[in-house]
Amino acid sequence: MDYKAVFHVDQKDGQVFQLALNNVLNLLNAIPGQGHNLVVLLNGPAVVLMADAEAAPFQGMVQELATQGVRFQVCANALHRFEVPRAGLMAQCEVIPAGIVGLIDLQNQGFAYIKP
């Protein structure tokens, strides 16, 4: 079985983001050796959590998950709205044009929607 899921984070809340990262790690630990396509998608105020000093507490775990194939998508609209420069984002970030469109597209592709 191939596990496909999108973990949606839309609030600037470090505890919620940490919970999302823990959910992803727990899933990976529960399906060793099985196929997966996992995305953590941040939009709204949550994009701040992937930039500069706000990202520091999460960098190690984001890096670890990225090495296991987890993708981190960040909404360009939210970056603009919350004045977050792309240059300040963690290297693992993939900027997508609109988070809401990304969520719809992933769900249309059969991704389970997870909201920690």
Buried (B, 14 or more C-beta within 10 A) or exposed (E): EEBBBBBBBBBBBEEBBBBBBEBBBEBBEEEEEEEBBBBBBBBBBBBBBBBEEBBEEBEEBBEBBBEEEBBBBBBBBBBEEBEBEEEBBBEBBEBBEBBBEBBEEBEEEEBEEBEB
